[in-house]
Amino acid sequence: MDQFLQTYAVERAKLEARKQGHTTIEQLLTDGSIKVTIHLGA
């Protein structure tokens, strides 16, 4: 269940960032968590 919630949260964050014109980078960390970096668009 935790994996599902994490995946949902990541996808939702990326979607909202793209809607606002930002770009995202997703990185899988060694502990299994996901790091999302949002680059603000102009």
Secondary structure by P-SEA (a helix, b strand, c coil): caaaaaaaaaaaaaaaaaaabbbbbbbbccccbbbbbbbbcc
